[in-house]
Amino acid sequence: MWHDNDFTRRLGLRYPIVQGPFGGGLSSIDLMVAVSEAGGLGSFGAHHLAPEKLGDLTRQIRARTQRPFALNLWVSNQDPGGDRLSADQFAAAIERFRPYYDALGMTPPPMPERYGQRFEDQVQAMLDAAPPVMSFVFGIPSPAILSECRSRGIATMGTITTIDEAIAMDQAGVDVIVATGFEAGGHRVSFLRSAEESLTGTLALIPQVADRVSRPVIAAGGIADGRGVAAALTLGAQGVQIGTAFLACEESGTNELHRRMLFTDDAKYTALTRAFSGRLARGIRNRFVEEWEGVAPLPYPIQNWFTGTFKATAAAQGRGDMISLWAGQGAPLLKHRHAQELFDALVAETAALLR
C-alpha cells in the first residue's frame, strides 16, 4: 500500500503528506491541525518567533490535535553583517526604502533593538516544548542537539537541496530528509554552497538522494496534485512535502491578496530573488522584485526586517506589487481553496494512479 512505509510508521501518520512550514507569519494553527487531523503531518514555521512563544504555540496546537505535527526552525538565521547596523547605516537603509514608505503613506520605523531571533535560544525552547517533530532548514543542528531530540522522543526532519547536503544530513543521523528541488516556492535553503549553486530540479534530485542515503526521503518542489505525489514515490521518495498548494488554502496564515494571486495567470511567472529577505527565494514576479534586480540587498535578516515593516500595510492596500508572493512553479496547477478538499484530492488521485 502506497501510504504504508518507514516514514509513515516512524512518525505515526496515515498518509505520507507533509504540509510545508511557512515562515514569517504565513503558517497557521488552523492549517496544520487540518492536515494532521486528515492523517498527514501539519507544520508550523516558527523561526520568526521569540523563544518564549514556542511553548505557548505548542500548547495551543496540542489543545486542538493529538496527531503528530512539526515545528520548523532555521539553523542559520543570520548572514554575515546581519546582526546590526550603525545609526548612519540604518539612516542610509531608511532612504533606500523611503519610496515604498511614501507610496504607502507610512512613517519610516525607528531602529530596532534586533532584527531577528537567535537559533541557539529558540532551539532550547523547542527542546523544552518537545513537539513530536522538529524540522529545520539552512543547516544541520549540532550533534548535541540531535542527541537531545532523540532522548526526548522528538523526531528530526532536515531539508537539503543537493546530494552533498543529503549525505551530510544522513551521516548526522537526522531521522527524515526533505529533498527540495528549485521548483519550490519560498526560500532556497542551501547550506553547503550558495543557493545559486544549488539549483537542482526535483525530478533529478529525488532519485539521486534516495540512492545515497539510508533515511526516508521526502520530495518537495513543484508538487501540487496526485500526479506529483505518485511521481515522487515512484522516484524513490517515501513521502512528499507540499507548500504552495496548502498556502493557497483559506486556512493558511497568508493574506487574501496573496491567496488570490496564486490562482491568477501571474502565478505562471515566478522568479528567484533576494529582494525581500536578503536570501534567495521563489515568488511571483512583481514590481518590487524587478526594481531590486541587480541591486545588492542588505544581509539577512536586516533586509527581511525592512520589507516586513511595510508588507502588511501594502497587502491591506491591495498593493500586490510591493509584497512577497511566495509561490512554486507548480502554482498553475492549483484547484483547491480548502485544506480538507486538497488533502482528499491528493489521496484519491495518488491512490488511483498507483493502484
N, C-alpha and C positions, 0 to 999 in steps of 0.2 A: 504494500500500500504506500502511495507516494508521500503521505504525510507521517509515516512512522519510520523514524530513523534516529541515529545517535543524537542529533541536535534536539529534536522534539522530546526525546526521552530524557536527555540531560537537564533540560530546562522545564520539563513538565508541561509542554504545550500540546495542543491538539493539532495545530497546523503550523508548518514552518514558515510563517509570515511575520516579519518584523516591521513595525511602523518606525520609519526613520526618526531619529531625535532632531528636533528643530530648536536651534539656539535663539538667543536674543528675544525671548518672549513669544516665539511662534508656537511653542508647544502648549498643550493644554491638558488638564486632568481629564476633561470630558472625552477627548480623543483617545488618550492612552487607555482609559478604562474601557471604552467601547471596543478597542482592538483586543485587549487582554480578555475581556468577557466573551468575545467571539471565538477565542481559542488561539489567538496569536500572541505576540509579545508587544505590548504597548511600551512606548519610550517617551522620556521627557528630557529635553536638552536643558541642563542645569548650569552650564558653565558661566552664565551671567549672574548667578545668584550668590549672595553673600553666604558664607559658611553656616551662619546661624539660621538661615532659611531652609536648609536642606532637611533638617529633622522635621520641621513643620510640614514640608512638602510630602515627605514620606508618610507621615501620619495621616495626612489628608487623603493620600492615594489608598492607603490600607483601609481607611474607613469606607471606601467605595468598592474595593475589589480584593478578593483573596487569591486572585490569579497572579502568575508571575508578571513582573514588569521590570523595566530597566531605567536607570538614571544615567545620564551621559555627562562626562566632563572632558575638558580639553587639557591634555597633559602639558603641552606647550601653549601657554596663553599670553605670551609676551614676546615680541620680536626685539632685536637689538635697538635700543633707544626708545622703546615703547613704554618705559616706566614713568618718565617725567619730561616736562618742558619747562624751560626758564620762563620768566614773565615776558621777556621780549619774544621768545619763540611762540608763546601762547598768543600774544598780540598779533604776531605775523600770521599765525594759523587762522585766527578770527577773520582777518582780512581776506584770506583765501576763500572762506566760506560765507563772507558777508553778502555776496549776491543772492545766495539762497535764503538767508535770513530776511533780507529785504523783500524778496519776491513773496515770502510768506507773511510779511508784516510782523516779524519776530524781533525781539531784542536779543542780541547775542548773549550766550550764557557766561557766567563767571568761571574762573579757573577752578576745577575740581580738586579735591584732595588726592584722588587717584582715578585712573582711567579704566580699571578693570579689577578682577579678582585674582588671588594667588591660588594656583592649583594645590600647593602644599597645605594651605589652610582648608580648602574645600574637601580634599580627599580624606582628611582626618574626620571631618564632619560626616562625610559619606560612609566611612567605615563604621562610625558610631550609629548611623541611621540603619545600616545593614539592609539595603534593598535586595531583592532576590538576584538582580543582575546589575553589575556596574559596567557600563560600556564607556569607551573612551576613544578619542581621536587625537591626531597630531602627536603621536609618540607612544611609548610603552612605559607604564609605571615601573618604579624600581622593584627589584626582587622582593624587598621587604614589604612593599605594599601588596604585591600579588600574593605573597605568603599570608599576609594578614587577611586578605579576602578569602583565601581557602580556609583558614582557621575559623572564620565567621560564617562560612557557608554561602558566601557571595560568589556567584558565577561571574566570570570576566569575559568581556567581548571587546576585541580591539579591531580597529579599522585600518586597512592598508590600501595602497594604490599601485604597488609594484611587487614583483616576485621577491626581491631582496627584503622588502619590508615584511612580506608574509613569512619568509623563513625566519627573520628575527623575531617576529611575534610568536611563531611556533616554538622556537627554541626557548623563549622566555616562559613558556608554559601557560599562555593565555588559553582559556577554555574554547572560545569560538572566534574565528577570524572572519571579519566582514571585508570582502574584496570589492572595492568600488571603482567602476570604470569612469572615464571622463565625461560620459553622458549625463552623470548625476547632477542634480541641481544643488545649489548651496556650495559650501566651501570644499575645495580640494585639500584633503587632509594629509598630504605627504609629509614625511618626516626624515627620510634619509637623504633625499635630494630635493631640489626645489620643485615646487608644484608644476612649473612649466616643463621640467624634465621628466615628469612622472605621469604623462597623459596617455595611458594605455586604455583601450576600449574594453568594455565588459566582455564581449564575445571572445577576445583574445586572452584577457586576464584570468577568467574563471578556470578554464581547464588547466592552464599552466600552474596556477596556485594549487588547485586540487591535487595535481600530480606530485607536488613537492612538500606538502605539509600533512601532519598526522591529525590535525584538529578539524572539526567540521567547518566547512566554508559556506558563508552566506554571501550571495551575489547581490550587488547593488549597482544602480546606474542604468537608466533607460527602461526600467521595468514598470509597466503601468496596467497590465492586464494578464489574463491567464496564459496567453502565448509567451509572455516574458518569463513567467514563473516556470512553465513547462520547459522552456529552452534552458533556463539556468540549471534546473535539476538534471536535465539531460547532459549538460556540460560538466557535471560533477559537483555542483553545489548541493548542500543539504537543506538550503532554505533561501529565502530572498528577503531583502530589506527594501521597502518601498517608501519613498519620500514624497515626491511631488503629488502623486495621486491622493495621498492622505492629507497633505497640506491644503488641497483644494476642497476638502470636506468642510461642511458647516461647523463641525466640532473643533476644528483646529484653532489655534490662537492667533492666526494672522487676521488682517483686516479684510473687510468686504471688498475693497478695491482690488487687493492682491488676488483674492479668490476669483473675482470676476475676470481679471486679466488672464488667468490661467486657462480660461475657456474661450479666449479670443484668438484671432489669427496672429496677433502679436506674439503669442507663445511659440510660434514656429521659429522665431528669431531670437536665439539666446546668445549670450557672449560670456566668455571667461574674463573677469575683470577684478582688479584690486581696488576699484574706486570707492566702494562703500566701506570696506573694513581694513584695507591695507594688506589683506590676504586674498589669494586667488579664489574666486567663487563664480558659479554659473547662475545667471539670471536673465530675465527678459531684457533685451537691449532697449534703452531709453535715453533721454536727453542727458541725464547725469553720467551714464556710462560713456557716452560719446564725448562729452566735454572733458572727461578725465583721461581719454585715450592719449598715450604718450606723455602723460604728466605723472611724475613720481608721487605717490600718496605718502602720507605720514605713516610711520610704523604702527602695526597692530599692538595694542588696542586703541591707540590715540585716534587714528582715522575713524575707527568704528565708533568711538565716543562722539566725535564731532558730528558724523552723519546721524547718529542716534538722537542728537539734540533737536533735529527738525523733522525726522521721518514721520512721527506720529501726527504732527501738525500738517505736513504735506498730505498724508493719507486722508485726514479729516477734510481737507480742502479739495480732495479728488485729484491731487497732483501726482498721477502715476509716473510722471517724467522725473520725479525727484526722490523716489523711494526705491529700495532694493526689492525687486520682484523675483525672488529665487525661484528657479524652475529648471527642471531637467529637460533633456532633448526628447523625452517621451511625452511631454505635455500635450501635444496634439492628439494623443490617444485618449485623453480623459473623457469620461462619460458620467461619472457618479459624483453626487454632491453630499452624500451622507456616508459615514464610515461603515455602518452595517451593510448598506447596499453594496458598497465597494468590496467589502470583505467577502460577502456571499458570492458576488460575481467572480472574484478571484478563485475561490474554492471550486465553484461549479465549472468554470472554464478550464481550470487546470485538470480537474478530475476527468472531464470529457476528453481532453487531449491525451492524457496519459492512460486512459482506460485500456 
